[in-house]
Amino acid sequence: MKRLFGLFLTFVLCISLTPSVDAYSNDLVQFIGDSYTQGYTSEGMIVGYNLWYVQVFRKAHLKYTAASYGGVGFVKESDGRTFSTLLDEGKGKRNAKYVVITGGYNDKDYSYKTIKNKVYETVKKAQTLYPKAKVYVGMTGDSVNKHFKTVMQAYKDGTKEAGGTYITNSENALNGNQSYFSFDGHHPNKYGHYSIGETIGCYLMKCEDVKVNTYASTITIGASTYATQYDHFIDVTGVYHNYYMVDGIVDQSITGAIEYEGEYYKVDSGKIDTSYNGPWTCGKTTYYLVNGHTNKKMTGIVKYGNDWYFVNNGIVLTGDTLIYYNGQWHCIHNGKIDDTYTGLVDFGGKTYYVVNGTVNTSSNGLTYINGEWCYLVNGVLDTNYNSLIFYNGTWYYVDHGKINWKYTNLVKYYSTWNYVENGQINWNKNTLCQVNGSGTWYYVSNSVINWNYQGLAYCNNNWYYIEKGIYQSSYSSLVLYNGDWYYVKNGKIDWNYTNLVQYGNIWYYVENGKLNWGVNTLSQVNGTGTWYYVENSQINWHYTGLTLYKGTWYYIENGQLNWSYNGLVYYNGTWYYVKNGLIDWNYSNLVLFNGTWYYVDHGQINWHKTTLSQVNGSGTWYYVENGQLNWSYNGLFYFNKTWYYVKNGSIDWNYSNLVYYNGTWYYVNHGKIDWHKTTLSQVNGSGTWYYVENGQLNWSYNGTYNYNGINYTIRNGIVC
């Protein structure tokens, strides 16, 4: 391994340029190459006449000059050099008739695109630097080596796109022959150089029209075979003496079916295989060959080996078809007349039933053929039949002549629509179904559309409303089923619905999709707007009173919650105070009802209550007695630790005088007893003056009292 690496390193480092022979003569060839052109081998340099391009010079009678460098290529660089830079070093720019660029080994590690683009650029550069020359490119790597397949194609395509010429078969000069290589297995020895020189030299001989000494129609020199006539190369493209020529050269890269003058030839590496007789498949076409080519006039039955083929204009009929001979239609299966084949065959726009190689015209009805049930009429598949067929006690759906096991849908048979499930009628099926999967939904009962059915039907985990056999998708109302009423929305029971539903002229309360007759509640229509009083699942338009709903008491008037009502309501022996439609349990005050003021204590009239109270908590204070305002009451009343003077049912704040209460006269100062007051006072502001002491008339007082600056004499509480 170390020796090989050393040899390779020597190869890469070999930088000498090959000398030229008369670089300025006419018909000059400018050679551009790598270590192959240098003559490098692991055993030493090949020089003189053993160099391949020198042999080219000798065969084609051309002068030459060469520029080469080890390790380079179109892409591969070594010491800053490539084939492109070597063009700059070439000495044939003035007179060169040909520029020949050869290589391949050093470009093997690059992609097709990279190589092709560099080939294109280099050929274009050569055409500019060598304006008198034709540019040729050759791939001198070993075509057998898999590493060079990409290189070879990239060299060909890049050269063609740039307007240059690829040297046909140059890649085949070494052709995997181990005797052509030196010890390292990479570089050609002198025998390899001889083969390369012969191949490329003969190509240039043709270009120069150098006379060849042969009377044969072809001549093989090096890796190429040429068309010749009268000692000269001739240009011919097509079949020529059992070769396929392109511009007079057998192109060994051509393998396959070649069309020439209306016939097809079997070509292997550019040579016609004249030994081949029989069917031959190339691509998607099978040809019948005689001596390696078709006969476009050949039509009929041909035997090859143990098989019979039908040939039409030289081409074997492949696939499955029919042919008529000996009074019968016979089957061609996989390109052969097959008397063992049983199955269906398409022919002439129809499908025929073949049994043991011939059409069976006696077959009628359902027939099992190669895993399928087919409907036959006189041996022909009835592809127009799309309906039901009764077979062995079961009805099947035939779709374009075959039972369609995937079909699940309605099928009309005469005047009846039947439900087909997985290709056959299921008589136990109850479901909804559309025709062809669209449009109206129909109710199927026992596999037949039930046009008479009206009501609810359970299908596919839902309850649907059916009317005359048709699903009513727009229906939203109540439906009676088995003694119960259900709410149907858009044709289906809505189990999530809890609300009012109008049916006829009556509104009903639905709970979880079903009418519950025992429900008493409040409810809105569609969850918005007015609240209605529901009694036994119906709106009670006659009800006026209170009702309890979710912990709150509401006032109902004629079946509706009256949010604007403020006043008293009698319910179950008690009067309640309603504010804005609901009992106000926080309210304690007077309320006017039917001309009478009542005292409400925490939302209800308290008939035991005697107190003072205001209306709405402000203004005049009134005397309440046994839950009602007592307008006739005149006297004192104790309230919140104070005695007030009530006159005609309300506190008289303007009153300041004596008031008699329970055997005692009290002094009222601005509507309430003033316990700190000592003065003289009258009863009702007239008559006798009395002595008041600490808010009460003092009958035991005897003495004098100064009142308004005058001293008065008092006896037994009375002013004398």
C-alpha positions in Angstrom: 0.0 0.0 0.0 2.9 2.4 0.9 4.5 1.6 -2.5 1.3 2.4 -4.3 0.9 5.7 -2.5 4.4 6.6 -3.3 3.8 5.8 -7.0 0.6 7.9 -7.0 2.5 10.8 -5.4 5.2 10.5 -8.0 2.4 10.7 -10.7 0.9 13.8 -9.2 4.2 15.5 -8.8 5.3 14.8 -12.4 5.1 18.3 -13.9 7.2 18.1 -17.0 5.6 19.3 -20.3 5.9 17.0 -23.3 8.0 18.5 -26.1 6.5 19.2 -29.5 7.3 18.1 -33.0 7.3 21.1 -35.4 4.8 23.2 -33.5 4.5 25.6 -36.4 3.8 23.2 -39.4 0.5 22.9 -41.2 -2.1 20.2 -40.2 -0.9 20.4 -36.6 -2.6 18.7 -33.7 -2.5 20.4 -30.3 -2.7 17.7 -27.7 -3.9 18.6 -24.1 -3.7 15.9 -21.5 -2.8 14.6 -18.1 -0.2 11.9 -17.0 -1.5 9.6 -19.7 -0.3 12.2 -22.3 3.0 12.6 -20.3 3.6 8.9 -20.6 3.8 8.3 -16.8 3.8 4.7 -15.5 4.8 3.1 -12.3 7.6 1.4 -14.1 9.0 4.6 -15.7 8.1 7.1 -18.4 6.9 6.0 -21.8 8.7 8.1 -24.5 9.2 8.4 -28.2 7.1 6.3 -30.6 5.5 4.4 -27.7 3.5 7.5 -26.6 -0.1 7.3 -27.8 -0.3 10.7 -29.4 3.0 10.0 -31.3 1.3 7.0 -32.8 -1.6 9.2 -33.7 0.8 11.4 -35.6 2.2 8.4 -37.4 -1.2 7.0 -38.4 -2.9 10.3 -39.4 0.2 11.9 -40.9 -0.2 14.9 -38.7 2.3 17.1 -36.9 1.8 17.6 -33.2 2.5 19.5 -30.1 1.5 18.6 -26.6 0.9 20.3 -23.3 0.3 18.0 -20.4 0.5 17.9 -16.6 0.1 15.0 -14.1 -3.0 15.0 -11.9 -5.1 17.5 -13.9 -8.5 17.3 -15.6 -11.2 19.6 -16.8 -12.2 20.1 -13.1 -9.3 18.6 -11.2 -6.5 21.1 -10.4 -2.8 20.3 -9.7 -0.3 23.0 -8.9 -2.8 25.6 -10.3 -3.1 23.8 -13.6 -6.2 22.3 -15.4 -6.9 21.5 -19.0 -8.0 25.1 -19.3 -4.7 26.5 -18.2 -2.8 24.0 -20.4 -4.6 25.6 -23.4 -2.7 28.8 -22.6 0.6 26.9 -22.6 -0.1 25.2 -25.9 2.1 26.2 -28.9 -0.4 25.5 -31.6 -2.5 28.6 -31.3 -1.5 29.9 -34.7 -1.6 26.9 -37.0 -3.4 24.0 -35.1 -6.0 22.2 -37.3 -7.1 20.1 -34.3 -7.2 20.5 -30.6 -7.5 17.1 -28.9 -8.2 17.2 -25.1 -8.1 13.8 -23.4 -8.3 12.6 -19.8 -10.9 11.3 -17.4 -9.2 9.6 -14.4 -8.6 12.8 -12.4 -12.3 14.0 -12.8 -13.9 10.9 -11.4 -14.7 12.3 -8.0 -16.8 15.2 -9.2 -20.5 15.5 -10.1 -21.9 15.2 -13.6 -23.0 18.9 -13.6 -19.7 20.2 -12.3 -17.8 18.2 -14.9 -20.1 19.0 -17.8 -20.0 22.8 -17.1 -16.1 22.8 -17.0 -16.0 20.8 -20.2 -18.2 23.3 -21.9 -16.1 26.3 -20.6 -12.8 24.6 -21.7 -14.0 23.8 -25.2 -15.3 27.3 -25.7 -11.9 28.6 -24.6 -10.1 26.3 -27.0 -12.3 27.6 -29.9 -11.2 31.1 -29.0 -7.5 30.5 -28.5 -7.2 28.2 -31.5 -9.5 29.8 -34.1 -8.4 27.6 -37.0 -8.9 24.4 -35.1 -11.7 21.9 -34.6 -11.9 20.9 -30.9 -12.1 17.2 -30.0 -12.5 15.7 -26.6 -11.7 12.1 -25.6 -12.3 10.1 -22.5 -9.3 7.9 -22.1 -10.2 6.4 -18.8 -11.4 2.8 -18.7 -15.1 2.6 -19.7 -15.4 -0.7 -17.8 -14.6 1.0 -14.5 -17.8 2.3 -12.8 -16.1 5.4 -11.6 -15.9 6.7 -15.2 -19.6 6.3 -16.3 -20.5 9.8 -15.0 -17.2 11.3 -16.4 -17.9 9.8 -19.9 -21.4 11.2 -20.1 -20.4 14.6 -18.8 -17.5 14.7 -21.4 -19.9 13.8 -24.2 -22.7 16.3 -23.2 -20.4 19.2 -22.3 -18.5 18.9 -25.6 -21.7 18.7 -27.7 -23.3 21.7 -26.1 -20.1 23.7 -26.7 -20.1 22.8 -30.4 -17.0 20.5 -30.1 -16.7 16.9 -31.2 -16.4 13.9 -28.9 -14.1 11.2 -30.1 -16.3 8.2 -30.6 -15.3 5.1 -28.6 -12.2 6.8 -27.1 -13.5 5.5 -23.7 -13.2 1.9 -25.0 -9.5 2.0 -25.9 -8.4 0.3 -22.7 -11.7 -1.5 -22.1 -10.8 -3.2 -18.9 -7.8 -5.1 -20.5 -5.4 -5.6 -17.6 -2.5 -6.2 -20.0 -2.9 -2.5 -21.0 -2.0 -1.2 -17.6 1.2 -0.7 -15.7 1.9 -2.1 -12.2 -0.2 0.6 -10.4 -3.4 -0.5 -12.3 -4.2 3.1 -13.3 -1.8 4.2 -15.9 -1.5 2.6 -19.4 1.7 0.8 -20.3 3.0 0.9 -23.8 0.4 -1.6 -25.0 -2.3 0.6 -23.5 -0.7 3.6 -25.2 -0.7 1.7 -28.5 -4.5 0.9 -28.2 -5.3 4.6 -27.3 -3.1 5.8 -30.2 -4.8 3.3 -32.6 -8.3 4.4 -31.5 -7.8 8.2 -31.6 -5.3 7.9 -34.6 -7.8 6.1 -36.7 -10.5 8.7 -35.8 -8.2 11.5 -37.0 -7.3 9.4 -40.1 -11.0 9.5 -40.9 -11.1 13.3 -40.3 -8.1 13.7 -42.7 -9.5 11.1 -45.2 -6.2 9.1 -45.0 -6.3 6.2 -47.4 -6.7 2.7 -45.8 -5.4 -0.4 -47.4 -8.6 -2.6 -47.3 -11.1 -4.0 -49.7 -13.5 -4.8 -47.0 -16.7 -2.8 -46.2 -15.5 -2.2 -42.6 -12.2 -1.9 -40.9 -11.5 -2.1 -37.1 -8.6 -0.1 -35.8 -8.1 0.2 -32.1 -11.5 0.2 -30.3 -13.5 1.4 -33.3 -15.0 0.0 -36.4 -15.3 2.2 -39.5 -17.3 2.0 -42.7 -15.0 1.9 -45.8 -15.3 1.8 -49.5 -12.7 1.9 -52.3 -9.8 2.2 -49.7 -11.5 5.3 -48.1 -13.6 6.0 -45.0 -17.2 6.8 -45.8 -19.8 8.7 -43.8 -22.9 6.6 -43.3 -25.6 6.7 -40.6 -27.7 3.7 -40.3 -27.4 -0.1 -40.8 -24.3 -0.9 -42.7 -23.0 -4.5 -43.0 -24.5 -5.6 -39.7 -23.3 -2.6 -37.8 -25.2 0.5 -36.8 -23.0 3.5 -38.0 -23.1 7.1 -36.9 -21.2 9.2 -39.4 -19.3 6.1 -40.6 -18.3 4.9 -37.1 -19.7 2.2 -35.0 -20.8 3.8 -31.7 -20.3 1.2 -29.1 -22.4 3.1 -26.6 -25.5 2.2 -28.6 -27.4 -0.8 -27.3 -31.0 -1.5 -27.7 -33.7 -1.2 -30.4 -32.7 0.9 -33.4 -35.1 2.0 -36.1 -33.8 2.2 -39.6 -35.9 2.5 -42.7 -39.1 1.4 -40.9 -37.6 -1.7 -39.3 -36.1 -2.4 -35.9 -32.7 -3.9 -35.2 -31.3 -5.5 -32.1 -28.0 -3.7 -31.5 -25.4 -4.7 -28.9 -22.6 -2.2 -28.5 -23.2 -0.9 -32.0 -23.3 -4.3 -33.7 -26.4 -6.0 -35.0 -27.0 -9.4 -33.5 -27.8 -11.3 -36.7 -27.9 -14.6 -34.8 -31.1 -13.7 -32.9 -34.4 -15.0 -34.0 -37.5 -14.7 -31.9 -39.3 -12.2 -29.6 -37.2 -9.4 -28.1 -38.4 -6.8 -25.6 -36.8 -3.4 -25.5 -38.4 -0.7 -23.3 -42.1 -1.3 -23.5 -42.2 -2.9 -26.9 -41.7 -6.5 -27.9 -40.4 -7.1 -31.4 -40.2 -10.3 -33.4 -36.8 -10.5 -34.9 -35.5 -12.6 -37.8 -31.7 -12.5 -38.1 -31.6 -9.6 -35.6 -34.2 -7.3 -37.1 -37.9 -7.0 -37.7 -39.8 -7.5 -40.9 -42.5 -4.9 -41.0 -44.4 -7.0 -43.5 -44.6 -9.9 -40.9 -48.2 -10.3 -39.6 -49.6 -13.5 -38.2 -49.0 -16.4 -35.8 -45.4 -17.4 -35.1 -44.1 -20.2 -33.1 -41.1 -19.7 -30.9 -40.0 -22.6 -28.8 -43.1 -24.1 -27.3 -45.1 -20.8 -27.5 -47.2 -19.2 -30.2 -47.1 -15.4 -30.7 -49.1 -13.1 -32.8 -47.0 -10.6 -34.7 -48.5 -7.5 -36.3 -46.1 -5.6 -38.7 -43.1 -7.1 -36.9 -44.3 -6.2 -33.4 -45.5 -8.8 -31.0 -48.9 -8.2 -29.5 -48.3 -7.9 -25.7 -50.7 -7.8 -22.8 -54.1 -9.5 -23.2 -56.0 -9.5 -26.5 -57.9 -11.7 -28.9 -57.2 -13.0 -32.3 -59.5 -14.9 -34.7 -58.2 -18.0 -36.4 -59.6 -21.5 -37.3 -63.1 -20.3 -36.6 -62.5 -19.3 -33.0 -61.4 -16.3 -30.9 -58.2 -17.2 -29.1 -56.6 -15.4 -26.2 -53.2 -13.8 -26.2 -52.0 -13.5 -22.7 -48.7 -11.7 -21.8 -47.9 -11.7 -25.5 -48.4 -15.4 -26.1 -51.4 -17.5 -27.4 -52.4 -19.1 -24.1 -54.8 -22.1 -24.3 -54.6 -22.4 -20.4 -55.7 -18.8 -19.7 -59.1 -18.3 -18.1 -60.2 -14.8 -17.4 -61.4 -11.5 -18.9 -59.9 -10.0 -22.0 -60.5 -6.5 -23.5 -60.9 -6.5 -27.2 -62.5 -4.1 -29.6 -64.2 -2.0 -26.9 -65.7 -5.1 -25.2 -64.6 -7.4 -22.4 -64.8 -11.2 -23.2 -64.8 -14.2 -21.0 -62.1 -16.6 -22.0 -62.0 -20.2 -20.8 -58.9 -22.3 -21.6 -57.8 -19.8 -24.2 -61.0 -19.3 -26.2 -64.0 -17.1 -25.8 -66.9 -18.9 -24.1 -70.0 -17.4 -25.7 -72.3 -19.7 -23.7 -71.7 -18.0 -20.4 -74.6 -15.9 -19.0 -75.4 -14.4 -15.6 -73.2 -14.0 -12.6 -69.9 -15.8 -13.0 -66.9 -15.9 -10.7 -63.8 -15.0 -12.7 -60.4 -14.5 -11.1 -61.7 -13.2 -7.8 -64.5 -11.2 -9.2 -68.2 -11.8 -9.8 -69.1 -10.7 -13.3 -72.3 -10.3 -15.2 -72.0 -12.0 -18.6 -74.3 -11.9 -21.7 -73.2 -14.5 -24.2 -69.7 -14.5 -22.9 -69.3 -10.7 -22.9 -69.1 -8.6 -19.8 -72.1 -6.3 -19.7 -70.4 -3.1 -18.7 -73.7 -1.1 -19.2 -75.5 -3.1 -16.5 -75.8 -1.1 -13.2 -78.5 -2.7 -11.1 -79.5 -5.6 -8.9 -79.2 -9.2 -9.7 -80.7 -12.1 -7.7 -78.3 -15.0 -7.3 -78.5 -18.0 -4.9 -81.0 -16.4 -2.6 -79.2 -13.0 -2.4 -79.6 -9.8 -4.2 -76.3 -8.2 -5.4 -75.5 -4.8 -6.8 -73.7 -5.0 -10.2 -71.7 -1.9 -11.2 -70.6 -1.8 -14.8 -70.9 -5.5 -15.1 -69.2 -6.5 -11.8 -70.4 -6.9 -8.2 -69.2 -3.8 -6.4 -68.4 -5.0 -2.9 -67.5 -1.4 -1.8 -70.9 0.0 -2.8 -73.2 1.1 0.0 -76.2 3.2 -1.2 -79.6 3.2 -2.7 -80.4 1.3 -5.9 -83.6 1.6 -7.8 -84.9 -1.7 -9.1 -88.0 -1.3 -11.2 -90.2 1.0 -9.0 -88.6 0.2 -5.6 -85.5 1.8 -4.0 -83.4 -0.8 -2.2 -80.6 -0.2 0.2 -77.4 -2.0 -0.7 -74.6 -2.5 1.9 -71.2 -3.7 0.8 -72.5 -4.8 -2.5 -75.6 -6.8 -1.4 -79.1 -6.1 0.1 -79.2 -6.2 3.9 -82.9 -6.8 4.6 -82.5 -6.0 8.3 -81.1 -2.5 7.6 -82.8 0.6 9.0 -81.0 3.8 8.2 -81.1 7.1 6.4 -79.6 7.3 3.0 -79.1 9.6 -0.1 -79.2 8.6 -3.7 -75.6 8.6 -4.9 -74.5 10.3 -1.8 -76.2 13.6 -2.3 -79.6 15.4 -2.2 -82.6 14.2 -0.2 -82.2 11.8 2.7 -84.6 8.9 2.7 -85.7 6.6 5.5 -84.9 3.0 4.8 -86.8 0.4 6.7 -85.8 -3.3 6.2 -83.6 -2.2 3.3 -86.5 -0.4 1.4 -87.5 3.2 1.4 -90.6 3.4 3.5 -92.7 6.1 1.9 -95.5 5.7 4.4 -93.5 6.2 7.5 -94.0 9.4 9.6 -92.4 9.9 13.0 -89.0 9.5 14.6 -86.5 7.0 13.5 -83.3 5.9 15.2 -80.3 5.8 12.8 -76.6 6.2 13.2 -76.8 7.1 16.9 -79.4 9.9 16.3 -83.1 10.2 16.2 -84.5 11.8 13.0 -87.9 13.1 12.0 -89.3 11.4 9.0 -92.3 12.5 7.0 -93.6 10.3 4.2 -90.3 8.5 4.1 -88.2 11.7 3.8 -86.0 13.1 6.4 -87.2 16.6 7.3 -84.0 18.5 7.8 -85.8 21.9 8.1 -88.3 20.7 10.8 -87.9 22.3 14.3 -90.8 21.6 16.7 -92.4 18.9 18.9 -92.9 15.3 17.8 -95.0 12.7 19.6 -93.3 9.3 19.7 -94.4 6.3 21.8 -96.5 8.5 24.2 -93.7 11.1 24.7 -93.1 14.5 23.2 -89.6 15.3 21.9 -88.1 18.4 20.6 -86.7 18.1 17.1 -84.3 20.8 15.8 -83.4 20.7 12.1 -84.8 17.3 11.8 -83.1 15.6 14.8 -83.9 15.3 18.5 -81.9 18.0 20.3 -81.0 16.3 23.6 -79.2 19.4 24.7 -82.2 21.7 24.4 -83.9 23.0 27.5 -86.3 25.8 26.8 -89.8 26.8 25.5 -91.2 25.5 22.3 -94.4 26.6 20.6 -96.6 23.8 19.2 -99.8 25.0 17.8 -101.0 27.8 20.0 -99.4 26.5 23.1 -95.9 27.0 24.5 -94.4 24.0 26.1 -91.3 23.6 28.3 -88.8 21.1 27.0 -86.1 19.7 29.3 -83.1 17.9 27.7 -84.9 17.4 24.5 -88.1 15.9 26.0 -91.3 17.4 27.3 -91.5 17.0 31.1 -95.1 17.5 32.3 -94.1 17.9 36.0 -91.9 21.0 35.5 -92.9 24.3 37.2 -90.3 27.0 36.4 -89.6 30.3 34.6 -88.3 30.3 31.1 -87.5 32.4 28.1 -88.0 31.7 24.4 -84.6 30.8 23.0 -82.9 32.0 26.1 -83.7 35.7 25.6 -86.4 38.3 26.1 -89.5 37.8 28.3 -89.7 35.4 31.2 -92.8 33.2 31.3 -94.4 31.3 34.1 -94.4 27.6 33.3 -96.8 25.3 35.1 -96.9 21.6 34.4 -94.6 22.3 31.4 -97.0 24.9 29.8 -97.1 28.6 29.9 -100.0 29.6 32.3 -101.2 32.8 30.9 -103.8 33.1 33.6 -101.5 33.1 36.6 -100.8 36.2 38.5 -98.8 35.9 41.7 -95.5 35.0 43.1 -93.2 32.1 42.1 -89.9 30.8 43.4 -87.1 30.3 40.7 -83.6 29.4 41.6 -83.8 30.8 45.2 -85.6 34.1 44.2 -89.3 35.0 44.3 -90.6 36.8 41.2 -93.9 38.5 40.5 -95.9 37.0 37.6 -98.7 38.8 35.9 -100.8 37.0 33.4 -98.1 34.4 32.9 -95.2 36.8 32.4 -92.6 38.1 34.8 -93.4 41.8 35.4 -90.1 43.6 36.0 -91.8 47.0 36.3 -94.1 46.0 39.2 -93.5 47.7 42.5 -96.1 47.1 45.3 -97.7 44.6 47.5 -98.7 41.0 46.5 -100.8 38.6 48.4 -99.5 35.0 48.4 -100.4 32.1 50.6 -101.9 34.3 53.4 -99.0 36.8 53.4 -98.5 40.2 51.8 -95.1 40.7 50.2 -93.4 43.7 48.9 -92.3 43.4 45.3 -89.7 45.8 43.8 -88.9 45.6 40.1 -90.6 42.3 39.8 -89.1 40.4 42.7 -89.6 40.3 46.5 -87.3 42.8 48.2 -86.4 41.1 51.5 -84.2 44.0 52.5 -87.1 46.5 52.4 -88.5 47.8 55.7 -90.7 50.8 55.3 -94.2 52.1 54.3 -95.9 51.0 51.2 -99.1 52.5 49.7 -101.5 49.9 48.4 -105.1 50.5 47.4 -105.2 53.9 49.3 -103.8 52.5 52.5 -100.2 52.7 53.8 -98.8 49.5 55.1 -95.7 48.8 57.0 -93.4 46.3 55.3 -90.9 44.6 57.5 -88.1 42.8 55.6 -90.2 42.3 52.5 -93.6 41.5 54.1 -96.4 43.3 56.0 -95.9 42.9 59.7 -99.4 43.1 61.2 -98.0 43.2 64.7 -95.9 46.2 64.1 -96.6 49.5 65.8 -93.9 52.1 65.1 -93.0 55.3 63.4 -92.0 55.2 59.8 -91.2 57.2 56.8 -92.1 56.7 53.1 -89.0 55.5 51.3 -86.9 56.4 54.3 -87.3 60.2 54.1 -89.7 63.0 54.7 -92.7 62.8 57.1 -92.8 60.4 60.0 -96.0 58.5 60.3 -97.6 56.5 63.1 -98.1 52.9 62.2 -100.4 50.8 64.3 -100.8 47.0 63.7 -99.1 47.3 60.4 -101.1 50.2 59.0 -100.7 54.0 59.1 -103.3 55.3 61.7 -104.4 58.8 60.5 -106.7 59.3 63.5 -104.1 58.8 66.2 -103.3 61.9 68.3 -100.9 61.6 71.2 -97.5 60.6 72.3 -95.5 57.7 71.0 -92.2 56.3 72.2 -89.8 55.5 69.4 -86.0 54.9 69.5 -85.7 56.1 73.1 -87.7 59.3 72.3 -91.2 60.4 72.9 -92.8 62.0 69.9 -96.0 64.0 69.5 -98.3 62.5 66.8 -101.1 64.5 65.4 -103.5 63.0 62.9 -101.2 60.1 62.3 -97.9 62.0 61.8 -95.3 63.7 64.0 -96.1 67.4 64.4 -92.7 69.0 64.5 -94.3 72.5 64.8 -96.1 71.6 68.0 -94.6 73.1 71.3 -97.0 72.8 74.2 -98.6 70.5 76.8 -99.9 67.1 75.9 -101.9 64.8 78.2 -100.8 61.2 78.1 -101.8 58.4 80.6 -102.7 60.8 83.4 -99.7 63.0 83.0 -99.2 66.3 81.2 -95.9 66.4 79.2 -94.2 69.3 77.6 -93.6 68.8 73.9 -91.0 71.0 72.3 -91.1 70.9 68.5 -92.8 67.5 68.2 -91.0 65.6 71.0 -90.9 65.7 74.8 -88.2 67.9 76.1 -87.1 66.4 79.5 -84.8 69.3 80.2 -87.4 72.0 79.8 -88.7 74.1 82.8 -91.2 76.8 81.8 -94.8 78.0 81.8 -97.1 76.6 79.3 -100.8 76.4 78.2 -102.8 73.5 76.9 -103.2 73.9 73.1 -101.9 77.5 73.4 -104.8 79.0 75.3 -106.4 79.1 78.8 -104.6 78.4 82.1 -100.9 78.6 82.4 -99.1 75.7 84.1 -95.7 75.2 85.7 -93.6 72.7 83.7 -90.5 71.3 85.4 -88.2 68.9 83.6 -90.7 68.3 80.8 -93.8 67.5 83.0 -96.5 69.6 84.7 -95.6 69.9 88.4 -98.8 70.0 90.4 -97.0 70.2 93.7 -95.0 73.3 93.0 -95.8 76.4 95.0 -93.7 79.5 94.5 -92.7 82.1 91.9 -91.3 81.7 88.4 -89.8 84.3 86.1 -91.1 83.9 82.6 -90.2 86.3 79.9 -88.9 88.8 82.5 -92.1 88.7 84.7 -92.3 86.9 88.0 -95.4 84.8 88.3 -96.9 83.3 91.4 -97.5 79.5 91.3 -99.9 77.6 93.5 -100.2 73.8 93.1 -98.7 74.1 89.6 -101.0 76.7 88.4 -100.2 80.4 87.7 -102.3 82.7 89.9 
